[in-house]
Amino acid sequence: MHGLSFRAVLAATFTGTFALGACSDDSSNPTSASVADAGRPDSAPALDAGPKPGPLRPVVAVGGAHVCAILADDTLRCWGSNAVGELGNPQVVAQSDGTYTFDGESAPFPRPASAGKVASVALGIFDSYDQQATCAVLPDSNVSCWGSDRTGALGRGDSSAAFADRPHAEALPVLGLGRAVQVATNGAFSCAVGTSGDVRCWGSNETFVTGTTLAGDVRSAMVVPLPEGRKATAVTVGVAHACALLDDATVACWGSDSVGEIGRAADAQQSPSPTPTVVSALGDVVEIGAGYYDTCARTKQGQILCWGLNEYGELGRAASDSALHSDFASALVRLPPSGVASQLAVGYVHACAVLSDGTIWCWGSNISGELGSGSVSAAQSAQPVKVDGLPGPAVSVTAGALLTCAVLEDRTVWCWGDNSHGALGQMDVDTVAHPLPAQVKF
């Protein structure tokens, strides 16, 4: 599937499934879209809580076709697709004629490879397998990115445009950013929360996600104008929009407003906005996540609300007969009775939640088994379904494009879904769906 967009894969698969009559809508990401270490589960140990059992922190990030985990010694280990250097392996080779080649282009790495020490990490889930990026907050609170720089998502300045088409496996600091507490990327643009609570974004500015109306790509960090008097505690990015969790437990979103993904009322829909607008009727939020053209939030009470595009049931409620069904107002995801969510993960067109009992429930697209239900007989599910086959309670879950990963209480990592780029960490590559979790082999 190298070079294909996720949308093309989804469309082709769903078209075939519909023809067979096997699709179910039985009304189961980030980047940052999945963002690891931001809005951690309330019950998860703090990162500075001293020695931890096992080799892992409870931190795993899932991207379009690669996965990264942070070990207890702060070392970053990544595996899966490495088409543009997104694993952080220095395999770009400079030729004598001034051109570059990539040793191992299109070759996946199903074994986790070391990529230095970090404090937190975010992986991109953009619309193409060859436009992936990885960003990390380093132990000194500076931010570095690597992978694809086609639209400036690595934040390397205007001069980087001359080298935009080559892989960038080397990690370099983001220009104009300064120290940060969290970063999110989607491979086309990136955003970070500064230590003072400001938000800065860079990369593709087609939908004004950098907080400005500048034309073209913005290759260094720009300040996003948050609502007056407010500071951000976390940021998440979708394919064409971004949202920030503010210090008053509200959410403000900006960028694309095509299908309600920034939470405005239907009668207020307009062209892309560079100015964050607070999502109405939404409060007590402790965690946020953005997917393709959808957004979800977890509240202090353990509820999950989603809004935006619902093409595959990714909002957790039944889609209409129309292929493009939008909801401009946030609405509750129907979790199991008495289910209290302790953590949220939003993938490309599916989402998951860890409940207080340690079980994981997912909803949305299931074409590669990314819902973890043990079956792909239903190509999608608007009703959350329980992830089957985990040997113990989960601490966290992270959703990517066509795959999902979880960290259990014993610090083992389990993944399910698509393995065409080796992202399941099984030391092999295949093109079949994996609807049951398998333990990553470090």
VOFIZA-702963 format. One record per residue: residue in one letter; x, y, z of N, C-alpha, C in turn. Coordinates in steps of 0.1 Angstrom, whole numbers, padded with zeros to 4 digits, always signed. Example, Ala and Ser with C-alpha at 12.3 -4.5 7.8 and 13.67 -1.06 7.14 Angstrom:
% VOFIZA-702963
a+0132-0057+0078+0123-0045+0078+0132-0033+0078
s+0128-0022+0071+0137-0011+0071+0129+0000+0079
//
This chain:
% VOFIZA-702963
m+0008-0012+0000+0000+0000+0000+0009+0013+0000
h+0022+0011-0002+0030+0023-0001+0026+0033-0012
g+0025+0046-0007+0021+0056-0017+0006+0059-0018
l-0002+0049-0014-0016+0051-0014-0021+0059-0002
s-0032+0066-0005-0037+0073+0007-0046+0064+0015
f-0048+0067+0028-0057+0059+0036-0071+0060+0031
r-0075+0072+0026-0088+0073+0021-0090+0064+0009
a-0080+0062+0000-0082+0053-0011-0083+0039-0006
v-0075+0035+0004-0076+0021+0009-0090+0019+0015
l-0095+0029+0023-0108+0027+0029-0119+0027+0019
a-0118+0036+0009-0129+0036-0001-0129+0023-0009
a-0118+0018-0013-0117+0006-0021-0122-0006-0012
t-0118-0007+0000-0123-0018+0009-0137-0017+0012
f-0142-0005+0015-0156-0004+0019-0165-0006+0006
t-0161-0002-0005-0169-0004-0018-0171-0019-0020
g-0160-0027-0018-0161-0041-0020-0169-0047-0009
t-0168-0042+0003-0176-0048+0014-0191-0045+0012
f-0194-0033+0008-0208-0030+0006-0214-0039-0004
a-0206-0042-0015-0211-0050-0026-0215-0064-0021
l-0207-0069-0011-0209-0082-0005-0220-0082+0005
g-0225-0070+0009-0235-0069+0019-0230-0073+0033
a-0217-0071+0036-0212-0076+0049-0210-0064+0058
c-0213-0052+0054-0211-0041+0063-0221-0040+0074
s-0217-0037+0086-0226-0036+0097-0225-0022+0103
d-0236-0017+0107-0237-0004+0114-0246-0006+0126
d-0242-0014+0136-0250-0019+0146-0251-0010+0158
s-0255+0001+0154-0259+0011+0164-0271+0008+0173
s-0136-0011+0173-0150-0013+0176-0151-0011+0166
n-0063+0074+0168-0064+0074+0161-0065+0074+0151
p-0029+0096+0175-0033+0107+0166-0031+0107+0163
t-0017+0115+0169-0012+0118+0161-0023+0122+0172
s+0005+0149+0162-0002+0148+0166+0001+0150+0163
a-0022+0127+0140-0027+0129+0149-0027+0124+0162
s-0020+0111+0165-0020+0105+0179-0010+0112+0187
v-0013+0116+0199-0004+0123+0208-0002+0114+0221
a+0010+0110+0223+0013+0102+0235+0018+0112+0246
d+0014+0109+0259+0019+0116+0270+0012+0129+0272
a+0002+0132+0265-0007+0144+0267-0020+0139+0271
g-0026+0144+0282-0039+0140+0286-0038+0125+0290
r-0028+0121+0298-0026+0107+0302-0038+0103+0310
p-0040+0089+0310-0051+0084+0319-0050+0089+0333
d-0061+0092+0339-0061+0098+0353-0054+0088+0362
s-0055+0075+0360-0050+0065+0369-0036+0061+0365
a-0030+0066+0355-0016+0062+0351-0006+0068+0360
p+0005+0061+0362+0016+0067+0371+0021+0079+0364
a+0025+0089+0372+0032+0101+0367+0045+0097+0361
l+0050+0104+0351+0062+0100+0344+0074+0101+0353
d+0074+0109+0364+0085+0111+0373+0083+0104+0386
a+0075+0093+0386+0071+0086+0398+0081+0076+0403
g+0094+0077+0397+0104+0068+0402+0105+0055+0393
p+0112+0045+0397+0114+0033+0389+0101+0026+0386
k+0100+0021+0374+0088+0015+0370+0091+0000+0366
p+0082-0009+0368+0084-0023+0365+0084-0025+0350
g+0091-0034+0345+0091-0037+0330+0099-0027+0322
p+0100-0029+0309+0109-0020+0301+0102-0008+0296
l+0089-0006+0299+0082+0005+0293+0076+0015+0302
r+0076+0028+0299+0066+0037+0305+0052+0033+0299
p+0042+0038+0304+0029+0036+0298+0026+0046+0287
v+0036+0047+0277+0035+0056+0267+0038+0050+0253
v+0028+0049+0245+0030+0044+0231+0023+0054+0222
a+0029+0057+0210+0022+0066+0200+0021+0058+0187
v+0009+0059+0181+0007+0052+0168+0004+0062+0157
g+0011+0060+0146+0009+0069+0134+0002+0062+0123
g+0005+0067+0111-0002+0061+0099+0002+0047+0097
a+0015+0044+0098+0020+0030+0096+0032+0027+0104
h+0034+0035+0114+0045+0032+0123+0041+0035+0138
v+0049+0029+0147+0046+0030+0161+0058+0033+0169
c+0057+0041+0180+0068+0044+0188+0065+0041+0203
a+0074+0037+0211+0072+0035+0225+0084+0041+0233
i+0081+0046+0244+0092+0052+0253+0095+0042+0264
l+0108+0038+0265+0112+0029+0275+0114+0036+0288
a+0116+0028+0299+0117+0034+0312+0129+0043+0313
d+0139+0040+0305+0151+0049+0305+0150+0061+0296
d+0138+0064+0291+0135+0075+0282+0139+0073+0268
t+0144+0061+0264+0148+0058+0251+0136+0056+0242
l+0136+0061+0230+0125+0060+0221+0127+0048+0212
r+0118+0039+0210+0119+0027+0201+0107+0028+0192
c+0110+0027+0179+0100+0029+0168+0101+0017+0158
w+0090+0014+0152+0089+0003+0143+0078+0005+0133
g+0079-0002+0121+0069+0000+0111+0074+0007+0098
s+0066+0014+0092+0070+0021+0079+0082+0031+0082
n+0091+0031+0072+0103+0040+0073+0105+0047+0060
a+0095+0049+0052+0096+0054+0038+0102+0067+0038
v+0100+0076+0048+0105+0089+0047+0114+0092+0060
g+0119+0081+0066+0128+0083+0077+0120+0086+0090
e+0107+0082+0091+0099+0085+0103+0103+0077+0115
l+0111+0067+0113+0116+0059+0125+0128+0066+0132
g+0134+0076+0125+0145+0082+0131+0158+0075+0129
n+0158+0066+0119+0171+0059+0116+0178+0067+0105
p+0191+0070+0107+0198+0079+0098+0203+0071+0085
q+0193+0069+0076+0196+0061+0064+0196+0070+0051
v+0196+0083+0053+0197+0091+0041+0212+0092+0037
v+0215+0089+0025+0228+0089+0020+0230+0101+0010
a+0240+0110+0012+0243+0121+0003+0252+0115-0008
q+0248+0118-0021+0256+0114-0032+0265+0125-0037
s+0275+0121-0044+0285+0131-0049+0280+0142-0058
d+0268+0139-0065+0262+0148-0074+0253+0158-0067
g+0252+0157-0053+0244+0166-0046+0230+0161-0043
t+0227+0149-0049+0213+0143-0047+0214+0134-0034
y+0202+0129-0030+0201+0120-0019+0194+0107-0023
t+0199+0096-0017+0192+0084-0018+0188+0079-0004
f+0179+0070-0003+0175+0065+0010+0177+0050+0010
d+0186+0046+0019+0190+0032+0020+0178+0024+0026
g+0171+0017+0019+0160+0010+0024+0146+0016+0022
e+0145+0025+0013+0132+0032+0010+0121+0021+0008
s+0110+0023+0014+0098+0014+0013+0100+0001+0021
a+0112+0000+0027+0114-0013+0035+0109-0010+0049
p+0099-0018+0054+0095-0016+0068+0105-0022+0077
f+0104-0018+0090+0112-0023+0101+0103-0029+0111
p+0100-0042+0111+0091-0047+0121+0097-0049+0135
r+0110-0047+0136+0116-0048+0149+0119-0034+0154
p+0115-0031+0167+0117-0018+0172+0132-0013+0172
a+0134-0001+0167+0147+0004+0166+0149+0017+0174
s+0160+0019+0180+0162+0030+0189+0163+0043+0182
a+0158+0053+0188+0158+0067+0182+0161+0078+0192
g+0170+0075+0202+0174+0085+0212+0165+0086+0223
k+0167+0096+0232+0159+0097+0244+0150+0109+0243
v+0137+0107+0248+0127+0118+0247+0119+0118+0259
a+0111+0129+0261+0102+0130+0272+0088+0126+0268
s+0084+0129+0255+0071+0125+0250+0072+0125+0234
v+0063+0119+0228+0064+0117+0213+0050+0118+0207
a+0050+0122+0194+0037+0123+0186+0040+0118+0172
l+0031+0111+0166+0032+0105+0153+0021+0110+0144
g+0024+0112+0131+0015+0118+0122+0006+0107+0115
i-0007+0111+0113-0016+0102+0106-0021+0110+0094
f-0013+0113+0084-0018+0121+0073-0024+0112+0063
d-0028+0118+0051-0036+0110+0041-0027+0103+0032
s-0014+0100+0035-0006+0093+0026+0005+0086+0034
y+0008+0073+0030+0018+0066+0037+0032+0072+0035
d+0034+0080+0024+0048+0086+0022+0048+0100+0027
q+0039+0104+0036+0040+0118+0042+0038+0116+0057
q+0047+0109+0063+0046+0107+0077+0057+0114+0085
a+0054+0118+0097+0064+0125+0105+0063+0121+0120
t+0074+0123+0127+0075+0120+0141+0080+0132+0148
c+0074+0137+0159+0079+0148+0166+0081+0144+0181
a+0090+0149+0188+0092+0145+0202+0096+0158+0210
v+0091+0158+0222+0097+0167+0232+0108+0160+0239
l+0120+0167+0239+0132+0161+0244+0133+0163+0259
p+0142+0156+0266+0143+0158+0280+0146+0173+0284
d+0152+0181+0276+0154+0195+0279+0142+0204+0275
s+0131+0198+0271+0119+0205+0267+0119+0212+0253
n+0130+0210+0246+0130+0214+0232+0123+0204+0224
v+0119+0207+0212+0111+0198+0203+0119+0196+0190
s+0120+0184+0186+0126+0180+0173+0117+0171+0166
c+0118+0172+0152+0109+0164+0143+0117+0157+0133
w+0112+0147+0127+0119+0140+0116+0108+0132+0108
g+0112+0129+0095+0103+0122+0086+0101+0130+0073
s+0088+0132+0069+0085+0140+0057+0085+0155+0060
d+0090+0162+0051+0090+0177+0053+0084+0184+0040
r+0076+0176+0033+0070+0182+0021+0063+0195+0023
t+0056+0197+0034+0049+0209+0036+0054+0217+0048
g+0066+0213+0053+0072+0221+0064+0068+0216+0078
a+0062+0204+0079+0058+0199+0092+0069+0196+0102
l+0082+0196+0097+0093+0194+0106+0098+0208+0112
g+0093+0219+0107+0097+0232+0113+0111+0236+0111
r+0117+0234+0099+0131+0236+0097+0134+0249+0090
g+0125+0258+0088+0127+0271+0082+0125+0271+0067
d+0125+0283+0061+0122+0285+0047+0132+0278+0038
s+0144+0277+0042+0155+0271+0033+0152+0256+0032
s+0144+0250+0041+0142+0236+0040+0134+0232+0028
a+0127+0241+0022+0118+0238+0010+0126+0232-0001
a+0139+0235-0002+0148+0230-0013+0150+0215-0011
f+0148+0210+0001+0150+0196+0004+0138+0189+0009
a+0126+0194+0005+0114+0189+0010+0110+0175+0006
d+0115+0171-0006+0111+0158-0011+0119+0146-0007
r+0130+0149+0000+0139+0138+0005+0135+0134+0019
p+0138+0121+0023+0135+0117+0036+0144+0125+0046
h+0139+0127+0058+0147+0134+0069+0147+0125+0081
a+0156+0115+0082+0157+0107+0093+0163+0113+0105
e+0170+0124+0103+0178+0131+0113+0168+0141+0121
a+0169+0140+0134+0161+0149+0143+0167+0162+0144
l+0160+0173+0141+0165+0187+0143+0154+0195+0150
p+0159+0206+0157+0150+0214+0164+0140+0222+0155
v+0128+0224+0161+0118+0232+0154+0121+0247+0155
l+0122+0254+0144+0126+0268+0145+0114+0277+0150
g+0118+0287+0159+0108+0296+0164+0099+0291+0174
l+0102+0280+0180+0093+0273+0190+0097+0276+0204
g+0109+0272+0208+0112+0273+0222+0108+0261+0230
r+0108+0262+0243+0105+0250+0251+0090+0247+0251
a+0087+0234+0252+0073+0230+0251+0071+0218+0260
v+0058+0216+0263+0054+0205+0272+0047+0194+0264
q+0043+0197+0252+0036+0187+0244+0036+0191+0229
v+0037+0181+0220+0037+0183+0206+0027+0174+0199
a+0021+0178+0188+0013+0170+0180+0016+0172+0165
t+0015+0162+0157+0017+0163+0143+0008+0154+0135
n+0005+0157+0122-0002+0148+0113+0006+0145+0101
g+0019+0150+0100+0027+0148+0089+0026+0159+0079
a+0016+0167+0079+0015+0179+0070+0017+0192+0078
f+0012+0192+0090+0015+0203+0099+0016+0198+0114
s+0022+0206+0122+0024+0203+0136+0021+0214+0145
c+0018+0211+0158+0015+0221+0168+0021+0217+0181
a+0025+0227+0189+0030+0224+0202+0025+0234+0213
v+0024+0229+0225+0021+0237+0237+0033+0241+0244
g+0036+0255+0245+0048+0260+0251+0047+0259+0266
t+0058+0260+0273+0058+0260+0287+0050+0271+0294
s+0047+0281+0287+0039+0292+0292+0024+0291+0288
g+0020+0280+0282+0007+0277+0278+0002+0283+0265
d+0012+0288+0257+0009+0292+0243+0009+0281+0234
v+0002+0282+0222+0002+0272+0212+0009+0278+0199
r+0018+0271+0193+0024+0275+0181+0023+0263+0171
c+0021+0267+0158+0019+0256+0148+0027+0260+0136
w+0030+0250+0127+0038+0252+0115+0035+0241+0105
g+0038+0243+0093+0036+0233+0082+0026+0238+0072
s+0018+0229+0066+0008+0233+0056-0002+0243+0063
n-0005+0254+0056-0014+0263+0061-0026+0265+0052
e-0030+0255+0045-0041+0255+0035-0054+0258+0042
t-0055+0254+0055-0068+0257+0062-0065+0266+0074
f-0054+0273+0074-0051+0283+0084-0048+0278+0098
v-0043+0266+0099-0041+0260+0112-0029+0266+0119
t-0021+0274+0112-0010+0280+0119-0015+0293+0127
g-0028+0296+0126-0033+0307+0133-0031+0320+0125
t-0027+0319+0112-0025+0330+0103-0032+0327+0090
t-0033+0337+0081-0038+0335+0068-0027+0335+0057
l-0015+0333+0062-0004+0333+0052-0006+0322+0042
a-0002+0325+0029-0004+0316+0018+0007+0306+0018
g+0004+0294+0014+0015+0283+0013+0018+0277+0026
d+0030+0271+0026+0035+0264+0038+0042+0274+0047
v+0041+0271+0060+0047+0280+0070+0058+0270+0077
r+0070+0273+0075+0081+0263+0079+0088+0267+0092
s+0082+0276+0099+0087+0278+0113+0075+0281+0122
a+0076+0279+0135+0064+0280+0144+0058+0293+0144
m+0045+0294+0144+0037+0306+0145+0028+0306+0157
v+0026+0317+0163+0017+0318+0175+0002+0317+0171
v-0005+0308+0177-0020+0307+0174-0027+0316+0185
p-0036+0325+0181-0042+0334+0190-0054+0327+0198
l-0050+0322+0210-0060+0316+0218-0070+0326+0224
p-0082+0321+0228-0091+0331+0234-0085+0339+0245
e-0089+0351+0247-0083+0361+0256-0083+0355+0270
g-0071+0356+0276-0069+0352+0290-0067+0337+0292
r-0068+0329+0282-0067+0315+0283-0053+0310+0279
k-0049+0298+0286-0037+0291+0282-0041+0277+0279
a-0032+0270+0271-0035+0257+0266-0028+0247+0275
t-0034+0235+0277-0027+0224+0284-0024+0213+0275
a-0030+0212+0264-0028+0201+0254-0033+0206+0240
v-0028+0200+0230-0032+0203+0216-0033+0190+0208
t-0042+0189+0199-0044+0178+0190-0046+0183+0176
v-0043+0175+0166-0044+0179+0152-0051+0168+0144
g-0061+0172+0136-0067+0163+0126-0060+0164+0113
v-0067+0161+0102-0061+0162+0089-0060+0177+0085
a-0070+0185+0089-0071+0199+0084-0075+0208+0095
h-0076+0204+0107-0080+0212+0118-0072+0209+0131
a-0073+0218+0141-0066+0216+0153-0074+0220+0165
c-0072+0215+0177-0080+0219+0189-0070+0219+0200
a-0073+0228+0209-0065+0230+0222-0074+0228+0234
l-0069+0220+0244-0076+0219+0257-0071+0231+0265
l-0080+0240+0269-0077+0252+0276-0076+0250+0292
d-0071+0259+0299-0069+0258+0313-0082+0259+0321
d-0093+0263+0315-0106+0263+0322-0114+0250+0318
a-0107+0240+0312-0114+0227+0309-0123+0228+0297
t-0122+0239+0289-0130+0240+0277-0120+0236+0265
v-0126+0236+0253-0119+0232+0241-0121+0243+0231
a-0110+0247+0224-0111+0257+0213-0105+0251+0201
c-0112+0252+0189-0107+0246+0177-0106+0256+0166
w-0098+0253+0156-0096+0262+0144-0091+0254+0132
g-0091+0261+0120-0088+0254+0108-0100+0250+0100
s-0100+0239+0094-0111+0235+0085-0124+0234+0093
d-0135+0239+0086-0148+0238+0092-0158+0232+0083
s-0154+0223+0075-0162+0218+0064-0173+0208+0068
v-0171+0201+0079-0181+0191+0083-0184+0192+0098
g-0181+0203+0104-0184+0205+0118-0173+0201+0127
e-0161+0198+0122-0150+0193+0130-0145+0202+0141
i-0148+0215+0140-0143+0225+0150-0154+0228+0160
g-0166+0221+0158-0176+0222+0168-0185+0234+0168
r-0186+0241+0156-0195+0252+0155-0209+0247+0151
a-0219+0255+0154-0233+0251+0150-0234+0251+0135
a-0243+0243+0130-0245+0241+0115-0247+0255+0109
d-0255+0263+0115-0258+0276+0109-0246+0286+0109
a-0235+0282+0117-0224+0291+0118-0212+0285+0109
q-0214+0275+0102-0204+0269+0094-0198+0279+0084
q-0185+0280+0082-0179+0289+0073-0166+0284+0068
s-0159+0292+0061-0146+0288+0055-0136+0286+0067
p-0124+0280+0064-0114+0278+0074-0111+0290+0082
s-0109+0288+0095-0107+0299+0104-0094+0298+0111
p-0086+0309+0111-0073+0309+0118-0075+0312+0133
t-0087+0315+0137-0089+0319+0151-0096+0308+0159
p-0090+0303+0170-0097+0293+0178-0110+0298+0183
t-0120+0289+0182-0133+0292+0188-0137+0281+0198
v-0142+0285+0209-0145+0276+0220-0157+0268+0216
v-0156+0255+0217-0167+0246+0214-0179+0248+0224
s-0190+0250+0219-0202+0254+0228-0207+0241+0235
a-0213+0243+0247-0219+0233+0255-0210+0221+0258
l-0197+0225+0261-0187+0214+0263-0178+0220+0275
g-0177+0213+0286-0169+0217+0297-0164+0205+0305
d-0156+0208+0315-0150+0197+0323-0142+0187+0315
v-0136+0192+0305-0128+0183+0296-0114+0181+0301
v-0109+0169+0301-0096+0165+0306-0087+0159+0295
e-0093+0156+0283-0085+0150+0273-0092+0152+0259
i-0084+0154+0249-0090+0156+0236-0082+0148+0225
g-0088+0145+0214-0082+0139+0203-0089+0142+0190
a-0081+0143+0179-0087+0146+0166-0083+0136+0156
g-0093+0133+0147-0091+0123+0137-0091+0129+0123
y-0097+0122+0113-0097+0126+0099-0104+0140+0099
y-0117+0140+0100-0125+0153+0101-0134+0152+0113
d-0129+0147+0124-0137+0145+0136-0129+0149+0148
t-0136+0151+0159-0129+0155+0172-0137+0148+0183
c-0129+0144+0194-0136+0138+0206-0129+0144+0218
a-0137+0144+0229-0132+0149+0242-0137+0139+0253
r-0128+0138+0263-0132+0130+0275-0133+0140+0287
t-0144+0138+0294-0147+0147+0305-0142+0142+0318
k-0142+0150+0328-0138+0146+0342-0147+0135+0347
q-0159+0135+0343-0168+0125+0347-0167+0111+0340
g-0158+0110+0330-0155+0098+0323-0164+0096+0311
q-0171+0107+0306-0179+0106+0294-0170+0110+0282
i-0174+0105+0270-0167+0108+0258-0178+0114+0248
l-0174+0126+0243-0183+0133+0233-0175+0135+0221
c-0182+0134+0209-0175+0135+0196-0184+0144+0187
w-0177+0150+0177-0184+0158+0167-0176+0158+0154
g-0183+0161+0143-0176+0162+0130-0181+0151+0120
l-0172+0146+0112-0176+0136+0102-0179+0123+0108
n-0189+0116+0104-0193+0103+0109-0195+0093+0098
e-0186+0093+0088-0187+0085+0077-0186+0070+0080
y-0178+0066+0090-0176+0052+0093-0181+0049+0108
g-0189+0058+0113-0194+0056+0127-0183+0060+0137
e-0173+0069+0133-0163+0073+0142-0167+0082+0153
l-0179+0087+0152-0185+0096+0163-0192+0087+0174
g-0192+0074+0171-0199+0065+0181-0214+0065+0180
r-0219+0070+0169-0234+0069+0167-0236+0066+0152
a-0248+0061+0150-0251+0056+0136-0250+0066+0126
a-0243+0063+0115-0242+0072+0103-0255+0072+0096
s-0258+0083+0089-0270+0083+0080-0268+0076+0067
d-0278+0075+0059-0276+0069+0046-0266+0076+0037
s-0264+0089+0040-0254+0096+0032-0240+0092+0035
a-0232+0092+0026-0218+0088+0028-0211+0099+0037
l-0215+0111+0035-0209+0122+0043-0220+0127+0053
h-0219+0122+0065-0229+0125+0075-0221+0133+0086
s-0225+0146+0088-0218+0154+0097-0227+0158+0109
d-0220+0159+0121-0227+0164+0133-0219+0176+0138
f-0226+0187+0139-0219+0200+0143-0219+0201+0158
a-0227+0194+0165-0228+0195+0180-0222+0182+0186
s-0215+0184+0197-0209+0172+0203-0221+0164+0210
a-0219+0151+0209-0229+0141+0215-0221+0130+0221
l-0228+0124+0231-0221+0113+0239-0220+0101+0231
v-0208+0094+0233-0206+0081+0227-0212+0071+0237
r-0219+0061+0232-0226+0052+0240-0217+0041+0245
l-0210+0044+0256-0202+0034+0262-0210+0024+0270
p-0204+0012+0273-0212+0002+0281-0218+0008+0293
p-0229+0002+0298-0236+0007+0310-0226+0008+0321
s-0227+0019+0328-0218+0022+0339-0203+0023+0335
g-0201+0024+0322-0187+0025+0317-0182+0039+0320
v-0170+0040+0326-0164+0053+0329-0151+0053+0322
a-0149+0062+0312-0136+0063+0305-0125+0069+0313
s-0114+0063+0313-0102+0068+0320-0091+0073+0310
q-0094+0070+0297-0084+0075+0286-0091+0074+0273
l-0087+0083+0264-0093+0084+0250-0082+0083+0240
a-0085+0077+0229-0076+0076+0217-0084+0078+0204
v-0080+0088+0196-0087+0090+0183-0078+0087+0172
g-0082+0078+0163-0074+0075+0151-0079+0082+0139
y-0075+0076+0128-0079+0082+0115-0094+0083+0113
v-0101+0071+0113-0115+0070+0113-0121+0060+0123
h-0114+0058+0134-0119+0050+0145-0113+0056+0158
a-0119+0052+0169-0115+0057+0182-0117+0047+0192
c-0110+0048+0204-0111+0038+0214-0110+0045+0228
a-0115+0038+0238-0114+0043+0252-0110+0032+0261
v-0102+0035+0271-0099+0026+0282-0109+0029+0293
l-0117+0019+0298-0126+0021+0309-0119+0019+0322
s-0126+0023+0333-0120+0022+0346-0117+0008+0351
d-0123-0002+0344-0121-0016+0348-0109-0021+0339
g-0102-0013+0331-0091-0018+0324-0094-0024+0310
t-0107-0024+0307-0111-0029+0293-0110-0018+0283
i-0109-0022+0270-0108-0012+0259-0120-0014+0250
w-0126-0003+0246-0138-0004+0237-0135+0006+0226
c-0137+0001+0213-0134+0009+0201-0146+0010+0192
w-0146+0020+0183-0157+0021+0174-0152+0028+0161
g-0160+0027+0150-0156+0033+0138-0152+0022+0128
s-0142+0026+0119-0137+0017+0109-0131+0004+0114
n-0133-0007+0107-0127-0020+0112-0122-0028+0100
i-0118-0021+0089-0115-0029+0077-0102-0037+0079
s-0093-0033+0088-0081-0041+0091-0081-0048+0105
g-0093-0048+0111-0094-0053+0124-0089-0044+0135
e-0089-0031+0132-0084-0021+0142-0093-0019+0154
l-0105-0024+0154-0113-0024+0165-0110-0034+0176
g-0102-0045+0171-0098-0055+0181-0109-0064+0186
s-0119-0065+0178-0131-0073+0183-0129-0088+0180
g-0118-0092+0174-0116-0106+0170-0122-0110+0157
s-0128-0100+0150-0135-0103+0137-0134-0091+0128
v-0135-0093+0115-0136-0082+0105-0149-0085+0097
s-0158-0093+0102-0170-0095+0095-0179-0082+0094
a-0177-0073+0104-0183-0060+0103-0173-0050+0100
a-0174-0043+0088-0164-0034+0083-0164-0021+0091
q-0174-0019+0099-0174-0007+0108-0184-0010+0119
s-0183-0002+0129-0193-0003+0140-0194+0011+0147
a-0206+0016+0147-0209+0029+0154-0211+0026+0169
q-0214+0014+0173-0215+0010+0187-0201+0005+0192
p-0196+0011+0203-0183+0006+0208-0184-0009+0211
v-0173-0016+0207-0171-0030+0209-0159-0032+0217
k-0159-0043+0225-0148-0046+0234-0137-0052+0227
v-0125-0048+0230-0113-0054+0224-0111-0068+0231
d-0109-0078+0223-0109-0091+0227-0095-0097+0228
g-0091-0105+0237-0079-0112+0237-0067-0106+0245
l-0069-0095+0252-0059-0089+0260-0057-0097+0273
p-0045-0100+0277-0043-0109+0289-0045-0102+0302
g-0046-0089+0302-0048-0082+0315-0053-0068+0313
p-0055-0060+0323-0061-0047+0322-0051-0037+0315
a-0057-0028+0308-0049-0018+0300-0047-0006+0308
v-0036+0001+0306-0033+0014+0312-0036+0025+0302
s-0033+0022+0289-0036+0032+0278-0038+0026+0265
v-0044+0033+0256-0046+0029+0242-0043+0040+0233
t-0038+0037+0221-0035+0047+0211-0040+0042+0197
a-0047+0051+0190-0052+0047+0177-0045+0054+0166
g-0042+0047+0155-0036+0053+0144-0045+0053+0131
a-0039+0049+0120-0047+0049+0108-0055+0037+0107
l-0049+0025+0105-0056+0013+0104-0051+0003+0115
l-0046+0008+0126-0041+0000+0137-0043+0006+0150
t-0042-0002+0161-0044+0003+0174-0034-0004+0183
c-0029+0003+0193-0020-0004+0203-0023+0000+0217
a-0020-0009+0226-0023-0006+0240-0011-0010+0249
v-0010-0003+0260+0000-0007+0271-0008-0013+0282
l-0004-0025+0287-0011-0031+0298-0004-0027+0312
e-0011-0032+0322-0005-0028+0336+0009-0034+0338
d+0012-0045+0331+0025-0051+0332+0035-0045+0323
r+0031-0034+0316+0040-0026+0307+0043-0033+0294
t+0036-0044+0291+0037-0050+0278+0029-0042+0268
v+0033-0042+0255+0026-0035+0244+0020-0045+0235
w+0007-0042+0232-0001-0051+0223-0007-0043+0212
c-0006-0048+0200-0012-0041+0188-0020-0050+0180
w-0029-0043+0172-0038-0051+0163-0042-0042+0151
g-0047-0048+0140-0050-0041+0128-0041-0044+0116
d-0037-0034+0110-0029-0035+0097-0014-0038+0100
n-0008-0047+0093+0006-0051+0095+0013-0050+0082
s+0008-0043+0072+0014-0043+0059+0028-0035+0059
h+0030-0028+0070+0043-0021+0071+0051-0026+0084
g+0046-0037+0090+0053-0042+0101+0050-0034+0114
a+0039-0026+0114+0036-0018+0126+0031-0026+0138
l+0028-0038+0136+0023-0046+0148+0035-0052+0156
g+0047-0050+0151+0059-0054+0159+0061-0068+0160
q+0057-0076+0150+0057-0091+0151+0069-0097+0143
m+0079-0088+0139+0091-0092+0132+0088-0097+0118
d+0076-0094+0113+0072-0098+0099+0063-0087+0093
v+0060-0089+0081+0050-0080+0073+0041-0089+0066
d+0028-0085+0066+0018-0093+0058+0006-0083+0055
t-0003-0088+0047-0014-0079+0042-0027-0084+0046
v-0028-0092+0057-0041-0097+0062-0044-0089+0074
a-0057-0088+0077-0062-0081+0089-0059-0089+0101
h-0056-0082+0112-0053-0088+0125-0063-0082+0135
p-0074-0088+0137-0085-0083+0146-0083-0087+0161
l-0072-0094+0164-0069-0098+0177-0055-0092+0182
p-0054-0087+0194-0041-0081+0198-0030-0092+0198
a-0018-0087+0195-0006-0095+0196+0005-0087+0203
q+0013-0093+0211+0023-0086+0219+0034-0082+0210
v+0039-0070+0211+0050-0065+0204+0063-0072+0209
k+0071-0076+0200+0084-0083+0203+0095-0073+0203
f+0100-0069+0215+0111-0060+0216+0124-0068+0215
//
